[in-house]
Amino acid sequence: MKLLEGAVDHGGSLGRARVLFPNALLPFVDLSTGINPHSYPLFDLPATSLSRLPEAARTRDLTEIAANAYGAPSPANVAAAPGTQILLPRVASLVRPGKALVLGPTYAEHARAAAIAGHAVAEVDNFEALADADLAIIVNPNNPDGRIIERDRLLALAAGLRAKGGLLVVDEAFMDVGPRQHSLAGDVNQGGIVVLRSFGKFFGLAGVRLGFALSEAATVERLEAQFGPWAVAGPALEYGIRALADIDWQDAMRASLAEASARLDALLGRFGIPVAGGTTLFRYLRLADAADLFSALGERGILLRHFADRPHVLRAGVPGSQEEWQRLESALAEWAARREDQSKGSKQ
């Protein structure tokens, strides 16, 4: 086990990128996040979504559509929130402070949120170790490596935790592009399970700030009581309702992302960069000269996600336009050529 002392930085900060790479070619091609570069189509919002407080009926519309989209048993099993980030410490507070174990390496905010809730937090790399937790947290598919934990293993873990008053939290932020047969969304009525779903990543609308907690009805009521009325803003309600109901767009986008990630794998492979995992929204790279690749691309205005505690690991999102693909290819070619020249020089 490794005790976690705090959160690490996250991808997506152009301000940080400008400090790291002050002479970079602009605009940046930001491949440092797992956010879909092809967002759900924008549309004109009803004026009342901005001028009036959200109606409770509209929130019920959203939870009904979300329950159907995610496979939850009913709308009563869905709590809507202004992003999953705000849910993390509240969900961690559903059980009394005790031992929180996070299956890592993964998204650092889960450990930080559990500590805020009063838990003693540790990261483990062994799934079986989670049975010893009061609060067990798993990201599935995992960020950044795309690891999948099968549904039957998760249910067995949840049963053991439930028997002693514990809680299993499964963050399914990337399950929209994952193997949905391993989602626990349909199992939350068994108790002792909270599933988190993110709206912004797959739909490419991170700024909307919309997320969901799926659980048994009593737990949903506890969470909603903490939020109070009008927790989700009117524009977020409208985007959530329309996008989550648009199954045709979702199916077409999954196919498009699968093609794009395969294209990215092939491009990286041309330059000897191995893809060790990921999802169709991001690829997980593990190579000895990861730091050099990160810097070389950053200087060309292309941002990857690096990890200070894992210097040989990078995460690369999918380019969103042909221009971005061309810039990435050119930057990779320059990096590979420089590396080859350095290799030749060292042999002379």
C-alpha positions in Angstrom: 0.0 0.0 0.0 1.1 3.5 -0.7 -0.3 6.4 1.4 -1.4 9.3 -0.6 -0.6 12.8 0.6 -2.5 14.9 -1.9 -3.7 15.4 -5.4 -1.5 15.6 -8.4 -2.0 18.1 -11.2 -4.5 17.2 -13.9 -4.6 17.5 -17.7 -6.4 20.2 -19.6 -4.7 23.3 -18.1 -3.6 25.6 -20.9 -2.3 28.1 -18.4 0.1 25.5 -17.0 1.0 24.6 -20.6 2.0 28.2 -21.4 4.3 28.3 -18.5 5.9 24.9 -19.4 6.2 25.7 -23.1 6.3 29.5 -23.5 7.6 29.4 -27.1 5.2 26.7 -28.3 3.4 26.9 -31.6 -0.1 28.2 -30.9 -2.9 27.3 -30.6 -2.2 24.3 -28.4 -3.4 20.9 -29.5 -4.7 19.7 -26.2 -4.4 15.9 -26.0 -3.9 15.9 -22.3 -7.5 15.2 -21.3 -9.9 12.3 -21.9 -12.6 14.6 -23.2 -14.2 13.9 -26.5 -12.9 16.5 -29.0 -16.2 16.1 -31.0 -18.8 17.6 -28.7 -22.5 17.0 -28.8 -23.9 19.6 -31.2 -24.7 22.9 -29.5 -28.2 24.2 -29.8 -30.2 27.3 -28.8 -31.3 27.1 -25.2 -34.7 28.1 -24.1 -34.5 31.6 -22.6 -36.2 30.3 -19.4 -33.2 28.0 -18.7 -31.2 31.1 -17.9 -33.8 33.5 -16.7 -35.7 31.2 -14.3 -34.7 28.8 -11.5 -34.8 25.2 -12.8 -38.2 23.5 -12.3 -38.2 20.3 -10.3 -40.1 18.6 -13.1 -37.2 19.3 -15.5 -34.8 17.6 -13.1 -37.1 14.6 -13.0 -37.1 14.5 -16.8 -33.3 14.4 -16.6 -33.0 11.6 -14.1 -35.6 9.6 -16.0 -33.6 9.9 -19.2 -30.3 9.3 -17.4 -31.7 6.1 -15.8 -32.6 4.8 -19.2 -29.3 5.8 -20.8 -27.1 4.3 -18.1 -29.2 1.3 -17.3 -30.2 2.2 -13.7 -33.2 0.4 -12.3 -35.3 3.6 -12.1 -35.1 7.4 -11.9 -35.2 7.0 -8.1 -31.8 5.5 -8.4 -30.2 8.6 -10.0 -29.0 11.8 -8.3 -28.0 14.5 -10.7 -25.3 16.9 -9.7 -23.2 19.8 -11.1 -20.4 17.4 -12.1 -19.0 14.3 -10.5 -16.2 16.2 -8.8 -18.6 17.7 -6.3 -20.0 14.3 -5.6 -16.7 12.7 -4.6 -16.4 13.8 -0.9 -20.2 13.5 -0.4 -20.2 9.9 -1.6 -17.1 9.2 0.6 -19.1 10.6 3.5 -21.9 8.0 3.1 -19.9 5.6 5.4 -18.3 6.5 8.8 -14.7 7.4 8.6 -12.5 4.3 8.4 -10.2 2.7 5.9 -10.5 3.9 2.3 -8.7 1.9 -0.3 -8.3 3.1 -3.9 -7.4 0.7 -6.7 -4.5 2.4 -8.4 -2.8 4.0 -10.1 -5.8 6.1 -11.0 -7.5 9.5 -10.8 -6.0 11.2 -7.8 -9.1 13.1 -6.7 -10.8 10.0 -5.3 -8.1 9.7 -2.6 -8.2 13.4 -1.8 -12.0 13.3 -1.5 -11.9 10.3 0.8 -9.4 12.1 3.0 -11.6 15.2 3.2 -14.4 12.8 4.4 -12.2 11.7 7.3 -11.0 8.4 6.0 -7.5 7.0 6.3 -6.6 6.6 2.6 -4.2 4.3 0.8 -3.8 3.3 -2.8 -3.4 -0.4 -3.6 -2.5 -2.2 -6.8 -4.2 -5.5 -5.8 -7.9 -5.9 -6.3 -8.2 -8.5 -3.6 -6.8 -6.0 -1.0 -10.0 -3.9 -1.4 -11.9 -6.5 0.7 -10.2 -5.0 3.8 -11.7 -1.6 3.2 -14.6 0.3 4.7 -14.7 2.3 1.5 -13.4 0.8 -1.7 -13.0 2.9 -4.8 -12.5 1.7 -8.3 -12.4 3.6 -11.6 -13.8 1.3 -14.4 -12.6 1.6 -17.1 -9.5 2.9 -15.3 -7.9 6.3 -16.0 -5.2 6.3 -17.3 -4.6 2.7 -18.4 -8.1 1.5 -19.4 -8.0 -1.4 -17.0 -11.4 -3.3 -16.7 -12.6 -5.1 -13.6 -15.3 -7.6 -14.5 -18.8 -7.1 -13.2 -19.0 -10.4 -11.3 -15.8 -9.6 -9.4 -17.2 -6.2 -8.5 -20.4 -7.6 -7.3 -18.6 -10.1 -5.1 -16.5 -7.3 -3.6 -19.7 -5.2 -3.0 -21.4 -8.1 -1.2 -18.5 -8.5 1.2 -18.3 -4.8 1.9 -22.1 -4.5 2.3 -22.0 -7.3 4.9 -19.9 -5.2 7.2 -21.5 -1.8 6.5 -19.0 -0.8 3.9 -19.4 0.8 0.5 -18.1 0.2 -3.0 -17.7 3.3 -5.3 -17.2 2.6 -9.0 -16.4 5.6 -11.1 -17.6 4.8 -14.6 -16.6 8.1 -16.1 -15.4 6.4 -19.3 -18.0 3.5 -19.4 -19.8 5.3 -22.3 -16.9 4.0 -24.4 -16.2 0.9 -22.3 -17.6 -2.6 -22.1 -21.0 -1.8 -20.8 -21.7 -5.3 -19.8 -19.3 -4.7 -16.8 -21.2 -1.6 -15.6 -22.8 -1.9 -12.1 -25.5 0.7 -13.0 -28.2 -1.9 -13.1 -27.1 -3.5 -9.8 -27.2 -0.6 -7.4 -30.4 -1.7 -5.7 -28.4 -4.5 -4.1 -27.1 -1.9 -1.7 -23.6 -0.8 -0.7 -22.9 0.4 -4.2 -22.5 3.9 -5.7 -21.8 4.3 -9.4 -20.6 7.6 -10.7 -21.2 8.7 -14.3 -19.7 11.7 -16.0 -21.6 13.6 -18.7 -18.9 15.9 -20.0 -16.3 13.4 -21.1 -18.1 11.3 -23.7 -20.4 14.2 -24.9 -17.4 16.6 -25.0 -19.2 19.2 -22.9 -17.0 19.3 -19.7 -17.9 22.9 -19.1 -21.6 22.1 -18.7 -20.7 20.5 -15.3 -23.1 17.6 -15.1 -22.7 14.2 -13.4 -24.7 11.5 -11.7 -24.5 9.2 -8.7 -26.4 6.0 -9.1 -27.4 4.0 -6.0 -30.3 2.6 -4.0 -33.1 5.1 -3.6 -32.4 5.9 0.1 -28.8 6.8 -0.7 -29.9 9.0 -3.6 -32.3 10.8 -1.2 -29.4 11.4 1.2 -27.3 12.9 -1.5 -30.1 15.0 -2.9 -30.8 16.4 0.5 -27.2 17.7 0.7 -27.6 19.5 -2.6 -30.9 21.1 -1.9 -33.1 22.5 -4.7 -31.7 23.8 -8.0 -28.5 21.8 -7.8 -28.2 21.4 -11.6 -28.3 24.6 -13.6 -30.9 25.1 -16.3 -28.6 24.9 -19.3 -27.0 21.7 -18.0 -30.5 20.2 -17.6 -31.3 21.0 -21.2 -28.1 19.6 -22.6 -28.3 16.5 -20.4 -31.9 15.8 -21.4 -31.3 16.1 -25.1 -27.9 14.4 -25.4 -28.7 11.5 -23.1 -31.8 10.8 -25.1 -30.0 10.9 -28.5 -29.1 7.3 -28.9 -28.3 7.6 -32.6 -25.6 10.2 -31.9 -24.2 8.1 -29.1 -23.9 5.0 -31.3 -22.4 6.9 -34.2 -19.9 8.6 -31.9 -18.8 5.3 -30.3 -18.0 4.0 -33.8 -16.2 7.2 -34.8 -14.0 7.2 -31.7 -13.1 3.5 -32.3 -11.9 4.5 -35.7 -10.0 7.5 -34.4 -8.3 5.5 -31.6 -7.2 2.8 -34.1 -5.8 5.6 -36.3 -3.9 7.0 -33.4 -2.5 3.6 -32.5 -1.2 3.2 -36.1 0.3 6.6 -36.1 2.1 6.1 -32.8 3.3 2.7 -33.9 4.9 4.2 -37.0 7.3 6.0 -34.7 8.0 3.1 -32.4 5.7 4.3 -29.6 3.9 1.4 -27.9 0.3 1.7 -26.8 -0.1 -0.2 -23.6 -3.9 0.3 -23.0 -6.5 3.0 -22.7 -10.0 3.6 -24.1 -11.2 5.0 -27.4 -11.0 8.5 -25.7 -7.4 8.2 -24.7 -4.4 5.9 -25.2 -2.0 4.8 -22.5 1.7 5.0 -23.5 4.6 3.4 -21.6 8.1 4.1 -22.9 11.5 4.8 -21.5 11.9 8.2 -23.1 8.4 9.4 -22.2 9.7 12.6 -20.6 11.5 13.5 -23.8 8.5 12.8 -26.0 6.3 15.0 -23.7 8.7 17.9 -23.9 9.3 17.6 -27.6 5.6 17.6 -28.5 4.9 20.3 -25.9 7.5 22.6 -27.6 5.5 22.0 -30.8 2.3 23.0 -29.1 0.9 19.5 -28.6 0.0 18.6 -25.0 0.1 15.0 -23.7 -0.7 14.0 -20.1 2.4 13.3 -18.0 2.5 11.9 -14.5 5.1 13.2 -12.1 5.1 9.9 -10.1 5.3 7.7 -13.2 8.0 9.2 -15.4 7.7 6.5 -18.1 4.0 6.9 -18.7 2.0 9.2 -20.9 -1.7 9.5 -21.9 -2.7 10.8 -25.3 -6.2 11.9 -26.2 -7.6 11.8 -29.8 -7.0 14.7 -32.2 -10.2 16.5 -33.1 -9.5 17.7 -36.6 -7.4 16.9 -39.7 -5.1 19.9 -38.9 -4.5 18.5 -35.4 -3.7 15.0 -36.9 -1.2 16.6 -39.3 0.4 18.7 -36.5 0.8 15.6 -34.4 2.2 13.5 -37.2 4.8 16.3 -38.0 5.8 16.6 -34.4 6.2 12.9 -34.0 8.3 12.7 -37.2 10.6 15.4 -35.9 11.0 13.7 -32.6 11.7 10.4 -34.2 14.3 11.9 -36.6 16.1 13.7 -33.7 16.1 10.5 -31.7 17.6 8.6 -34.6 20.3 11.3 -35.2 21.2 11.1 -31.5 21.4 7.3 -31.7 23.7 7.5 -34.7 25.9 10.1 -33.0 26.4 8.0 -29.9 27.6 5.1 -32.0 30.3 7.2 -33.9 
